[in-house]
Amino acid sequence: MRPPSPPRPLAFTTLDSLAAFLGTRLPATALASWGTVPGTKTLLNLFLELSQGDCVLVPAEPPQHPVVRAVHVATVRIRNRRGALLVETRQLLSDGTLRARGARPLSEKMRPGETPEAAAARAVHEELGERVRVRILGGAEPRVEERESLSYPGLYARYVLHAVDAELVVGVLDEGEFETEEAGEHEDEVEVEGGGGAITVKRHYWKWVDDNEVAGGAEGERQRQSAH
């Protein structure tokens, strides 16, 4: 017997069609919070993600949620000479919000047909800078996390996480803390009538941590996510 086919992604040609679709499936209070509650993104952000292939919306199976945002993410575990891990602690968003990130390694949404290694290299270029060089060492089997999206409250999300290990070669401080400008997001320059501008990351804040610090930060991040 042939296994059932996976659900086909939903397609939206206009911002209005996406708004109409979500308006009948998500609570009005949740949609109203998008782009207004600090740390969230706008409907235009989601529309651009869908248009660029950064994520897809699919019907949930089983349908305990009306729709699921599915995202493939490359998580880049960069280590320095002594084995410390580079993590992002905060992000400065285009609306002026400082969004806490816990102790989260560099990560990037993968594009259609992109390998985890290629997404990792793009993430280094866009978030750490053109001068930064890392040595890609390989990856691990992907794992799946499912939870309500923090960027889009009320929308359930499925993250397929592809871990990629790397070593820092040159380009940034290899100890302590530092910050970098985002070079890969330009959605804030895009506006759609009735949709306003998208919210993007402007600046990243980084820190080298030992593995025991990563474990503590990850637990705190899980607690914050469960609270939402």
C-alpha positions in Angstrom: 0.0 0.0 0.0 1.4 3.4 -1.0 1.9 5.8 1.9 -0.2 8.9 1.9 1.3 11.9 0.2 2.4 14.8 2.4 0.0 17.8 2.4 0.6 20.3 -0.4 1.7 23.8 0.7 -0.9 26.5 0.5 -0.2 29.2 -2.1 -1.1 32.9 -1.7 -0.7 35.4 -4.6 -1.5 38.5 -2.6 -1.3 39.8 0.9 -5.1 40.2 1.0 -5.6 36.5 0.2 -3.3 35.5 3.0 -5.0 37.8 5.4 -8.4 36.4 4.4 -7.2 32.8 4.8 -5.7 33.4 8.3 -8.6 35.6 9.4 -11.0 32.6 9.4 -8.6 30.3 11.1 -6.7 32.2 13.8 -8.1 34.3 16.7 -8.5 38.0 15.8 -6.6 38.9 19.0 -3.6 36.9 17.9 -3.5 38.4 14.4 -3.9 41.9 15.9 -0.7 41.3 18.0 1.4 40.7 14.9 3.8 43.6 14.5 2.4 45.5 17.5 3.5 43.3 20.4 7.3 43.7 20.8 9.3 40.9 19.3 6.5 39.8 16.9 6.5 40.2 13.1 3.9 41.5 10.7 1.6 39.8 8.2 3.8 41.2 5.5 6.8 39.4 7.0 4.9 36.1 6.7 3.8 36.9 3.1 7.4 37.6 2.1 8.7 34.5 3.8 6.1 32.4 1.8 6.9 34.3 -1.4 10.6 33.7 -1.1 10.3 30.1 -0.1 11.6 30.6 3.5 8.6 28.7 4.9 5.3 27.1 3.8 1.9 26.9 5.3 0.4 23.4 5.3 -2.8 21.9 6.6 -2.1 20.2 10.0 -2.2 16.4 10.1 -3.9 15.4 12.4 -5.8 18.7 12.3 -5.4 19.8 16.0 -4.3 23.1 14.5 -6.0 24.9 11.6 -2.7 25.5 9.7 1.0 24.9 10.4 4.0 27.1 9.3 6.8 24.7 8.3 10.3 25.9 8.3 13.7 24.2 7.6 16.4 25.9 9.6 20.2 25.5 9.4 21.7 25.9 12.9 25.4 26.7 12.7 27.5 25.6 15.7 30.6 27.7 15.4 33.4 27.0 17.8 36.7 28.9 18.5 40.1 27.4 19.2 39.4 26.5 22.8 36.0 24.9 21.9 33.7 27.6 23.0 30.4 28.0 21.1 29.3 31.2 19.4 25.7 32.1 20.5 23.4 35.0 19.8 22.1 36.7 22.9 19.9 39.5 21.5 18.7 41.1 18.2 17.9 44.7 17.5 14.8 44.9 15.3 13.8 47.6 12.9 11.0 48.8 15.2 13.6 49.4 18.0 12.8 46.3 20.0 15.6 44.4 21.6 14.6 40.7 21.3 16.3 38.2 23.7 17.6 35.1 22.0 18.7 33.1 25.0 21.9 31.1 24.1 21.1 30.3 20.5 23.7 29.4 17.9 23.7 31.2 14.5 20.7 30.1 12.5 19.1 30.7 9.1 15.9 29.7 7.4 16.8 27.5 4.4 15.6 28.3 0.9 14.1 25.8 -1.6 16.8 23.3 -2.8 19.4 24.8 -0.5 21.6 22.4 1.5 22.3 22.9 5.2 25.9 23.7 4.5 25.0 26.3 1.8 22.5 27.9 4.2 25.2 27.9 6.9 27.7 29.7 4.6 25.0 32.3 3.7 24.1 32.8 7.4 27.8 33.5 8.2 28.0 36.1 5.4 24.7 37.8 6.2 24.8 37.9 10.0 28.5 37.9 10.9 29.9 39.8 7.9 31.8 39.4 4.6 35.2 39.2 6.3 34.3 36.2 8.5 35.6 32.8 7.4 34.6 29.5 9.0 35.5 25.9 8.2 32.4 23.8 7.7 32.9 20.4 9.3 29.7 18.6 8.6 26.2 18.1 10.0 23.9 15.9 11.9 20.5 14.2 11.3 17.8 16.8 11.4 15.4 17.0 14.3 11.9 18.4 14.5 10.4 20.8 17.1 6.8 21.9 17.1 5.4 24.8 19.1 3.5 28.1 18.7 5.5 30.7 16.8 6.8 33.5 18.9 7.1 35.8 15.8 3.5 35.0 14.8 1.4 34.4 18.0 -1.5 32.0 17.4 0.2 30.3 14.4 1.6 26.8 15.1 5.1 26.1 13.7 7.1 23.0 12.8 10.8 23.6 12.7 13.1 21.0 11.0 16.5 21.8 12.5 19.6 20.9 10.5 22.7 21.3 12.7 26.0 22.2 11.0 29.3 22.2 12.9 32.0 24.8 12.0 35.3 26.2 13.2 36.1 30.0 13.2 39.0 30.8 10.9 39.2 34.6 10.9 37.0 37.8 10.9 35.6 38.4 14.4 36.7 38.3 18.0 37.3 34.8 19.2 36.5 35.6 22.9 34.0 37.6 24.8 31.1 39.5 23.3 30.7 41.5 20.1 27.9 42.8 17.7 27.4 42.8 14.0 25.1 44.5 11.4 22.6 42.4 9.5 23.3 42.3 5.8 20.7 39.9 4.5 17.3 41.4 5.4 15.7 44.2 3.3 12.0 43.5 3.9 11.7 46.8 5.8 12.1 48.6 2.6 9.1 46.8 1.1 5.6 48.1 1.8 2.3 46.9 0.6 -0.8 49.0 0.5 -2.7 48.4 3.8 0.1 46.2 5.1 2.8 48.6 6.3 6.4 47.7 6.4 7.9 44.4 7.5 9.9 44.2 10.7 13.5 43.0 10.2 16.7 42.3 12.2 19.1 45.2 12.2 21.8 44.1 14.6 23.0 40.9 16.2 24.7 40.5 19.6 27.0 37.6 20.1 28.9 35.8 22.9 31.3 32.9 23.2 30.1 30.5 25.8 31.1 27.1 27.2 28.9 24.1 26.8 27.5 24.3 30.4 26.3 27.9 29.7 24.6 26.7 26.5 22.6 24.1 28.4 21.4 26.7 30.9 20.5 29.2 28.2 18.6 26.5 26.2 16.6 25.6 29.3 15.6 29.2 29.9 14.7 29.6 26.2 12.4 26.5 26.4 10.7 27.9 29.5 10.1 31.2 27.7 8.6 29.4 24.7 6.4 27.2 26.9 5.0 30.4 28.5 3.8 31.5 25.0 
